[in-house]
Amino acid sequence: QQELQSLVRMHQLSVKHKVAYGNQLCSLLLEFNIKLSPTDTGLNSAIQSILEDAENGFSAIFRDALHTAWHQYLKSIELVKHYEQSVARASRASEACKNLMKIEGVGPTNAVNLYIALGCCELGVFKKARDAAACIGLTPIQHSSGGKVRLGSIGKNIRNSSLRANLVAGAMSAVNQAVKRDSRTKKDEWIKGLVERRGKRCAAVALANKTVRTAFSLLRNGTEYKAELLAA
């Protein structure tokens, strides 16, 4: 579990470096009034155009520095991919993570993150699955007074916002897949009904909440996840 946590930390740091390099390159080019798309393709197109245009007025020193910065950015992209592959291999080597990846919207990264947050070393902290979901920030905040219970939006000030963001992103992918195809499981029907009533965003958060509770139960009881299929 400590090795998995270290892999996740290295991956997160590499992502931060990649984003920082990209943002700096975009900002520097904007100071020269060069507007570009913030995507990798847009940034690559703009920099290649600058380096190939010999009549744009940029000095050889600046071109060399820009070329070096661009290659540093490309190296950061490769580093992110390398750590993603490492996390994927580690998740496939763990029986608990392989079981978690059977849950809708849970890939290698989310499986490892859930195992770290809810694994054997942490389960004793939470008495119920709801407590685990609340700790991650996937339950509504209570505004109770005078015996009246009022539920607001999900909390924003949480310890591990990246875990929640990844879970919601994975859940959104599962929601998009569920609404495009015919229902295969009871969870598909539940997702479609929730999308009709509240929209995709609320459905994704609700699914992420359910994912955490399901993962908590699987890890605590040592059971295997099996989607409940619809009757033929």
C-alpha positions as CSV (number, residue, x, y, z in Angstrom):
1,Q,0.0,0.0,0.0
2,Q,2.9,2.4,0.7
3,E,4.4,1.6,-2.7
4,L,1.1,2.4,-4.4
5,Q,0.8,5.7,-2.5
6,S,4.3,6.6,-3.5
7,L,3.5,5.9,-7.2
8,V,0.4,8.1,-6.9
9,R,2.4,11.0,-5.4
10,M,5.1,10.8,-8.1
11,H,2.3,10.8,-10.8
12,Q,0.6,13.8,-9.2
13,L,3.9,15.7,-9.0
14,S,4.7,15.0,-12.7
15,V,1.2,16.3,-13.7
16,K,1.8,19.5,-11.7
17,H,5.1,20.0,-13.5
18,K,3.6,19.4,-16.9
19,V,0.8,21.9,-16.2
20,A,3.3,24.4,-14.9
21,Y,5.5,24.1,-18.0
22,G,2.5,24.5,-20.3
23,N,1.1,27.5,-18.5
24,Q,4.5,29.2,-18.5
25,L,5.0,28.7,-22.2
26,C,1.5,30.0,-23.0
27,S,2.0,33.0,-20.7
28,L,5.3,33.9,-22.3
29,L,3.9,33.7,-25.8
30,L,0.9,35.8,-24.8
31,E,3.4,38.6,-23.7
32,F,4.5,38.7,-27.4
33,N,0.8,38.9,-28.4
34,I,0.9,35.3,-29.7
35,K,-2.5,33.8,-28.9
36,L,-2.8,30.1,-29.0
37,S,-4.9,27.1,-27.9
38,P,-3.9,25.8,-24.5
39,T,-4.0,22.2,-25.8
40,D,-0.8,20.3,-26.5
41,T,-1.5,20.5,-30.2
42,G,-2.1,24.3,-30.2
43,L,1.1,24.9,-28.2
44,N,3.1,22.7,-30.5
45,S,1.8,24.4,-33.6
46,A,2.6,27.9,-32.2
47,I,6.1,27.0,-31.1
48,Q,7.0,25.2,-34.3
49,S,5.8,28.2,-36.3
50,I,8.0,30.5,-34.2
51,L,11.1,28.4,-34.5
52,E,10.6,27.9,-38.3
53,D,9.9,31.5,-39.2
54,A,13.3,33.2,-39.6
55,E,11.8,36.6,-40.2
56,N,9.7,37.0,-37.0
57,G,12.3,39.1,-35.3
58,F,13.2,36.7,-32.5
59,S,16.9,36.4,-31.6
60,A,18.9,33.2,-31.8
61,I,19.3,33.2,-28.1
62,F,15.6,33.4,-27.5
63,R,14.9,30.7,-30.1
64,D,17.4,28.4,-28.4
65,A,15.8,29.0,-24.9
66,L,12.3,28.4,-26.3
67,H,13.4,25.2,-28.0
68,T,14.9,24.0,-24.8
69,A,11.7,24.8,-22.8
70,W,9.6,23.1,-25.4
71,H,11.6,19.9,-25.1
72,Q,11.4,20.1,-21.4
73,Y,7.6,20.2,-21.7
74,L,7.7,17.2,-24.0
75,K,9.8,15.3,-21.5
76,S,7.2,16.2,-18.8
77,I,4.5,14.7,-21.0
78,E,6.4,11.5,-21.4
79,L,7.1,11.3,-17.6
80,V,3.3,11.6,-16.9
81,K,2.6,8.7,-19.3
82,H,5.4,6.6,-17.7
83,Y,3.9,7.1,-14.2
84,E,0.4,6.4,-15.5
85,Q,1.7,3.1,-17.0
86,S,3.4,2.3,-13.6
87,V,0.1,2.9,-11.8
88,A,-1.8,0.7,-14.3
89,R,0.7,-2.1,-13.8
90,A,0.5,-1.8,-10.1
91,S,-3.3,-1.9,-10.1
92,R,-3.3,-5.0,-12.2
93,A,-0.9,-6.7,-9.8
94,S,-3.2,-6.0,-6.8
95,E,-6.2,-8.3,-6.3
96,A,-8.0,-5.6,-4.4
97,C,-7.5,-3.0,-7.1
98,K,-8.5,-5.5,-9.9
99,N,-11.7,-6.1,-8.0
100,L,-12.3,-2.3,-7.6
101,M,-11.8,-1.8,-11.3
102,K,-15.0,-3.9,-12.0
103,I,-17.0,-1.0,-10.5
104,E,-18.5,1.4,-13.1
105,G,-16.3,4.4,-13.7
106,V,-13.3,3.0,-11.9
107,G,-10.1,2.7,-13.8
108,P,-6.5,1.9,-12.7
109,T,-5.9,5.4,-11.1
110,N,-9.2,5.5,-9.3
111,A,-8.8,1.9,-8.1
112,V,-5.4,2.7,-6.6
113,N,-6.6,5.9,-5.0
114,L,-9.6,4.2,-3.5
115,Y,-7.5,1.4,-2.1
116,I,-5.1,3.9,-0.6
117,A,-8.0,6.0,0.9
118,L,-10.1,3.0,2.1
119,G,-7.6,0.2,2.3
120,C,-6.8,-2.1,5.2
121,C,-4.8,0.6,7.0
122,E,-7.7,3.1,6.9
123,L,-10.9,1.1,7.2
124,G,-10.8,1.3,11.0
125,V,-11.1,5.1,10.8
126,F,-14.6,4.9,9.2
127,K,-17.5,3.1,10.9
128,K,-19.8,3.4,8.0
129,A,-19.5,3.8,4.2
130,R,-21.3,7.1,4.5
131,D,-18.5,8.4,6.7
132,A,-16.0,7.5,4.0
133,A,-18.0,9.3,1.3
134,A,-18.3,12.3,3.5
135,C,-14.6,12.4,4.1
136,I,-13.9,12.4,0.4
137,G,-16.5,15.2,0.0
138,L,-19.3,13.4,-1.9
139,T,-22.1,14.0,0.5
140,P,-24.2,17.1,1.0
141,I,-23.3,19.5,3.8
142,Q,-25.9,19.7,6.5
143,H,-27.3,23.1,7.6
144,S,-29.4,22.0,10.6
145,S,-31.0,24.2,13.2
146,G,-33.9,23.8,15.6
147,G,-34.4,20.2,14.7
148,K,-34.8,20.9,11.0
149,V,-32.3,19.2,8.7
150,R,-31.3,21.1,5.6
151,L,-28.9,19.6,3.0
152,G,-26.8,21.9,0.8
153,S,-24.3,21.2,-1.9
154,I,-21.3,18.9,-1.5
155,G,-18.4,20.3,0.5
156,K,-15.5,22.0,-1.3
157,N,-13.0,22.3,1.6
158,I,-11.7,18.7,1.8
159,R,-8.3,17.1,2.3
160,N,-8.1,15.1,-1.0
161,S,-9.8,17.2,-3.7
162,S,-7.9,15.3,-6.4
163,L,-9.4,12.0,-5.4
164,R,-12.9,13.5,-5.6
165,A,-12.2,15.1,-8.9
166,N,-11.0,11.8,-10.4
167,L,-13.9,9.9,-9.0
168,V,-16.4,12.4,-10.4
169,A,-14.6,12.4,-13.8
170,G,-14.8,8.6,-13.9
171,A,-18.4,8.6,-12.9
172,M,-19.2,11.1,-15.6
173,S,-17.7,8.8,-18.2
174,A,-19.8,5.9,-16.9
175,V,-22.9,8.2,-17.0
176,N,-22.3,9.2,-20.6
177,Q,-21.9,5.5,-21.6
178,A,-25.1,4.5,-19.7
179,V,-27.3,7.0,-21.4
180,K,-26.1,6.1,-24.9
181,R,-26.8,2.3,-24.7
182,D,-29.7,0.1,-23.6
183,S,-29.8,-0.7,-19.9
184,R,-27.9,-3.8,-19.0
185,T,-27.9,-3.6,-15.2
186,K,-30.1,-2.1,-12.5
187,K,-27.4,0.5,-12.0
188,D,-27.8,1.6,-15.6
189,E,-31.5,2.1,-15.0
190,W,-30.8,4.0,-11.8
191,I,-28.3,6.3,-13.7
192,K,-30.8,7.0,-16.5
193,G,-33.6,7.8,-14.1
194,L,-31.3,10.2,-12.1
195,V,-30.1,11.9,-15.3
196,E,-33.7,12.6,-16.3
197,R,-34.6,14.1,-12.9
198,R,-31.4,16.0,-12.0
199,G,-29.1,16.1,-15.0
200,K,-25.7,14.4,-15.8
201,R,-23.6,16.4,-13.3
202,C,-25.7,15.5,-10.3
203,A,-25.9,11.9,-11.6
204,A,-22.1,11.8,-11.8
205,V,-21.6,13.0,-8.2
206,A,-24.3,10.5,-7.0
207,L,-22.6,7.7,-8.8
208,A,-19.2,8.7,-7.3
209,N,-20.8,8.6,-3.9
210,K,-22.2,5.1,-4.6
211,T,-18.8,4.0,-5.9
212,V,-17.1,5.0,-2.6
213,R,-19.7,3.1,-0.6
214,T,-19.4,0.1,-2.8
215,A,-15.6,0.1,-2.6
216,F,-15.8,0.4,1.2
217,S,-18.0,-2.6,1.4
218,L,-15.8,-4.7,-0.9
219,L,-12.6,-3.9,0.9
220,R,-14.1,-4.4,4.4
221,N,-15.9,-7.7,3.6
222,G,-13.4,-9.0,1.1
223,T,-16.2,-9.7,-1.5
224,E,-16.1,-9.5,-5.3
225,Y,-18.1,-6.9,-7.2
226,K,-20.8,-8.2,-9.5
227,A,-23.2,-5.8,-11.3
228,E,-26.8,-6.8,-10.8
229,L,-28.1,-7.7,-14.3
230,L,-31.6,-7.0,-15.5
231,A,-34.0,-9.9,-15.8
232,A,-34.2,-11.2,-19.3
